[in-house]
Structures are given as structure tokens and as C-alpha cells.
Amino acid sequence: MSTASSSRLFRPVVTALTLTACVAAQGAQDAAATRSATAPIVGVVNVIKAVEQYPRYIKLRAEVDASVKQYEVKLKQMSARADELRGTVQVLAEGSQDRADKEFEYQMLLQTLDYQRKSYRDSMLKQELRNTLSVYEDMEYVIGVVAKRKGVGVVMTKHDIRPSTEPIDQLSDQEVKVRVNAYDRRNVWFAANEVDMTGDVIKELMIPVPDRNAPERAPKATPPGKE
């Protein structure tokens, strides 16, 4: 068989193989495109960073700090009175009615101080929880607004953990524990800049967030058959 004849015989085979390869490549591209079209776009938000710049959170934090300072002034005054009473008791004659009266007043003041410390601490913890819940609800709403605007289907929390400037074996036990716990809570280990929504969320937080009872924040009705 001549070389020309051989070439003519193999040409259809090569053409078929080339066509098959092209079809396979196109199929792979189509499959990738389908996956890309159906897979939700994922975004990340550094919630702690966003919250710290949220004007309403800053206002609530300032109110708490002011309340604490006011309480500390009152506590200082009561503690000074307790010290004064203790000194008075020590100079009064033992067994005298005056000493008994001052001792009673002193003990009652100590009990009042102890009660007020506990009562104030419990009250502040409850208020902190309410403030935190309120801020988280606002964050949830704003993140949803930004995600819908950007076409993001899933948003995850991002925690930035800066590397320690000191070697690990020189860190205190407490710092090691804090860092390990931070890594344990981490949901996102890497996120490209283009999926980080933190900056957009912070900008949205600068706009007054609608009240939680506003119509735009009302729960959407579930379509029939989707319960």
C-alpha cells in the first residue's frame, strides 16, 4: 500500500478522534458551567469587625460604660462610708450602746454593698445579652440585604486571627488557650478578597437600620406547599 493511500485511510480516523476530543472537552466545559450556574455563591463577613463599627452598637456600649462609671461612683461612696463606720467602731468602748449601734449599721451596710454588687452585676449581664441579641438581629438583616444585592447565596462568618509576634513556646498558657479556642470556632480558613463582604456590610450599617418591627424586616410568608 502506498504512503498516499495509507494517509487517506488514516485521515478519517484522526478526524474522528479529534472530533471526539472536542466533544469531550465541550462536555466538560458545559458541566463546569452548569455547576457554576447551580452552585450558590458564598460570601464571608468578619462579624466582630462589622459590629465594632456599627453606630448603634457603639451607642449601646457607651450607655453601658456610663452606667458602670455611675455605679462605681456610688459604690465608692458606700465603701468609704463602710470604712468610716469600721474606724468608728474600733474607737468606741466595747460593750457600749454606741458601739453596738455602729456595729449593726456597719454590718447592714456590708450586706447592702454585697447585695447591690450582685444585683447590679446580674442586671448588667441581662442588659448585655439583650443588647447583643438586638445587634445580632440588625446584623442578620443587613447581611441579608447586602447578600441579595450582590447575588450571594450563602454567607459564613470569618474570624481573623493575627499571628503572634512571639514563638508559641513563649506564649502564656492563657494566650495559647485563647488562640486554640479561636481556631476551634473558625468556620472559614481562607477567603479571597472578592468574596469578603465585610466592607459592604459596614457601609450598609452606616445607614440607619430599620427598626426590628418595620415592615421591611417582617418575616416573609412561606409559599403554599413549602412549609
C-alpha positions as CSV (number, residue, x, y, z in Angstrom):
1,M,0.0,0.0,0.0
2,S,1.4,3.4,-1.0
3,T,2.0,6.2,1.5
4,A,-0.7,8.3,-0.1
5,S,-3.3,5.5,0.3
6,S,-2.3,4.9,3.9
7,S,-2.6,8.7,4.6
8,R,-6.1,8.7,3.1
9,L,-7.1,5.7,5.2
10,F,-5.9,7.2,8.5
11,R,-7.4,10.7,7.8
12,P,-11.0,9.7,8.8
13,V,-9.7,8.0,11.9
14,V,-7.7,11.1,13.0
15,T,-10.7,13.3,12.2
16,A,-13.0,11.1,14.3
17,L,-10.6,11.1,17.3
18,T,-10.2,14.9,17.0
19,L,-14.0,15.3,16.9
20,T,-14.4,13.0,19.9
21,A,-11.8,15.0,21.9
22,C,-13.5,18.3,21.1
23,V,-16.9,16.9,22.1
24,A,-15.5,15.6,25.4
25,A,-13.8,19.0,26.1
26,Q,-17.0,20.9,25.4
27,G,-18.9,18.5,27.6
28,A,-16.5,19.1,30.5
29,Q,-16.9,22.9,30.0
30,D,-20.7,22.6,29.9
31,A,-20.7,20.5,33.1
32,A,-18.4,23.1,34.8
33,A,-20.7,25.9,33.6
34,T,-23.7,24.0,34.9
35,R,-22.1,23.5,38.3
36,S,-21.1,27.2,38.4
37,A,-24.6,28.2,37.5
38,T,-26.3,26.0,40.0
39,A,-23.8,26.2,43.0
40,P,-24.6,29.1,45.4
41,I,-22.1,32.0,45.6
42,V,-20.5,32.0,49.0
43,G,-19.6,35.2,50.8
44,V,-17.8,35.8,54.2
45,V,-18.2,38.5,56.8
46,N,-16.0,39.4,59.7
47,V,-18.9,40.0,62.1
48,I,-16.8,41.2,65.0
49,K,-15.2,43.8,62.9
50,A,-18.5,44.9,61.5
51,V,-20.2,45.1,64.9
52,E,-17.4,47.2,66.4
53,Q,-18.0,49.8,63.7
54,Y,-21.8,49.7,64.0
55,P,-23.0,53.1,65.3
56,R,-25.9,51.6,67.3
57,Y,-23.5,49.1,69.0
58,I,-21.1,52.0,69.8
59,K,-24.0,53.9,71.3
60,L,-25.2,50.9,73.4
61,R,-21.6,50.3,74.5
62,A,-21.3,53.9,75.6
63,E,-24.5,53.7,77.6
64,V,-23.3,50.6,79.4
65,D,-19.9,52.3,80.2
66,A,-21.6,55.4,81.5
67,S,-23.9,53.2,83.8
68,V,-20.8,51.3,85.1
69,K,-19.0,54.6,85.9
70,Q,-22.1,55.9,87.7
71,Y,-22.3,52.7,89.7
72,E,-18.6,52.8,90.6
73,V,-19.1,56.3,92.0
74,K,-22.0,55.2,94.2
75,L,-20.1,52.1,95.2
76,K,-17.0,54.1,96.1
77,Q,-19.2,56.4,98.3
78,M,-20.7,53.4,100.1
79,S,-17.3,51.8,100.6
80,A,-15.9,55.0,102.1
81,R,-18.9,55.1,104.5
82,A,-18.2,51.5,105.5
83,D,-14.5,52.3,106.2
84,E,-15.6,55.3,108.3
85,L,-18.0,53.1,110.3
86,R,-15.4,50.5,110.8
87,G,-13.0,53.1,112.2
88,T,-15.7,54.5,114.5
89,V,-16.5,51.0,115.9
90,Q,-12.8,50.5,116.7
91,V,-12.5,53.6,118.9
92,L,-15.8,53.1,120.8
93,A,-15.8,51.4,124.1
94,E,-16.6,47.7,124.0
95,G,-20.0,46.9,125.4
96,S,-21.3,50.4,124.9
97,Q,-24.6,51.0,123.2
98,D,-23.0,53.4,120.7
99,R,-20.6,50.7,119.6
100,A,-23.4,48.2,119.3
101,D,-25.4,50.6,117.1
102,K,-22.4,51.4,114.9
103,E,-21.5,47.7,114.5
104,F,-25.1,47.0,113.5
105,E,-25.0,49.9,111.0
106,Y,-21.7,48.7,109.7
107,Q,-22.9,45.1,109.2
108,M,-26.1,46.2,107.5
109,L,-24.0,48.4,105.1
110,L,-21.7,45.5,104.2
111,Q,-24.8,43.4,103.4
112,T,-26.2,46.2,101.3
113,L,-23.0,46.5,99.4
114,D,-22.8,42.8,98.8
115,Y,-26.4,42.7,97.6
116,Q,-26.0,45.7,95.3
117,R,-22.9,44.3,93.7
118,K,-24.6,41.1,92.9
119,S,-27.8,42.8,91.8
120,Y,-26.0,45.2,89.6
121,R,-23.8,42.5,88.0
122,D,-26.9,40.3,87.2
123,S,-28.7,43.3,85.8
124,M,-25.8,44.3,83.6
125,L,-25.4,40.8,82.3
126,K,-29.1,40.6,81.3
127,Q,-28.8,44.0,79.6
128,E,-25.7,43.0,77.8
129,L,-27.4,39.9,76.5
130,R,-30.4,42.0,75.3
131,N,-28.1,44.5,73.6
132,T,-26.2,41.7,71.9
133,L,-29.4,40.0,70.7
134,S,-30.6,43.3,69.3
135,V,-27.3,44.0,67.5
136,Y,-27.2,40.4,66.1
137,E,-30.7,40.8,64.7
138,D,-29.6,44.0,63.0
139,M,-26.5,42.3,61.6
140,E,-28.6,39.5,60.2
141,Y,-30.9,41.9,58.4
142,V,-28.1,44.0,57.0
143,I,-26.0,41.0,55.9
144,G,-29.1,39.7,54.1
145,V,-29.6,43.0,52.3
146,V,-26.0,43.1,51.1
147,A,-26.0,39.4,50.1
148,K,-29.1,39.7,48.0
149,R,-27.7,42.9,46.3
150,K,-24.5,41.0,45.5
151,G,-26.2,37.8,44.4
152,V,-24.7,35.8,47.3
153,G,-26.5,32.6,48.3
154,V,-24.5,31.7,51.5
155,V,-22.7,33.9,54.0
156,M,-20.3,32.5,56.5
157,T,-18.5,34.1,59.5
158,K,-14.9,35.0,59.1
159,H,-12.6,35.2,62.1
160,D,-9.3,37.0,61.6
161,I,-6.5,35.6,63.9
162,R,-3.3,37.6,63.7
163,P,-0.1,35.5,64.1
164,S,1.6,36.0,67.5
165,T,4.8,38.1,67.4
166,E,6.3,35.7,69.9
167,P,7.2,32.0,69.5
168,I,4.5,29.6,70.6
169,D,6.6,28.1,73.4
170,Q,7.0,31.6,74.9
171,L,3.2,32.4,75.0
172,S,1.4,32.3,78.3
173,D,-0.9,29.3,78.9
174,Q,-3.9,31.7,78.8
175,E,-3.0,33.1,75.4
176,V,-2.4,29.7,74.0
177,K,-5.9,28.6,75.2
178,V,-7.5,31.7,73.7
179,R,-5.8,31.2,70.4
180,V,-6.7,27.5,70.2
181,N,-10.4,28.3,71.1
182,A,-10.4,30.9,68.3
183,Y,-9.2,28.3,65.8
184,D,-11.8,25.8,67.1
185,R,-14.5,28.3,66.3
186,R,-13.2,29.2,62.9
187,N,-15.6,28.4,60.0
188,V,-13.6,29.9,57.2
189,W,-9.9,29.2,56.8
190,F,-9.3,31.1,53.7
191,A,-11.4,33.6,51.7
192,A,-10.3,35.6,48.6
193,N,-10.9,39.4,48.8
194,E,-13.7,39.2,46.2
195,V,-15.9,37.1,48.5
196,D,-15.3,39.2,51.6
197,M,-18.5,41.3,52.2
198,T,-17.3,42.9,55.5
199,G,-16.6,46.3,53.9
200,D,-20.0,46.4,52.2
201,V,-21.8,45.4,55.4
202,I,-20.0,48.1,57.3
203,K,-21.1,50.7,54.7
204,E,-24.7,49.5,55.0
205,L,-24.5,49.7,58.8
206,M,-23.7,53.4,58.5
207,I,-27.2,53.9,57.1
208,P,-29.9,53.9,59.9
209,V,-31.0,50.3,60.1
210,P,-34.8,49.9,60.1
211,D,-36.4,49.1,63.4
212,R,-37.0,45.4,64.0
213,N,-40.7,45.9,63.8
214,A,-40.5,47.8,60.5
215,P,-42.4,46.3,57.5
216,E,-39.2,45.6,55.6
217,R,-38.0,43.4,58.4
218,A,-41.2,41.4,58.8
219,P,-40.8,37.7,58.2
220,K,-41.8,36.7,54.7
221,A,-44.8,34.4,54.3
222,T,-44.0,30.9,53.3
223,P,-45.4,30.0,49.9
224,P,-48.1,27.2,49.9
225,G,-46.5,23.7,49.8
226,K,-43.1,25.0,51.1
227,E,-43.9,24.6,54.8
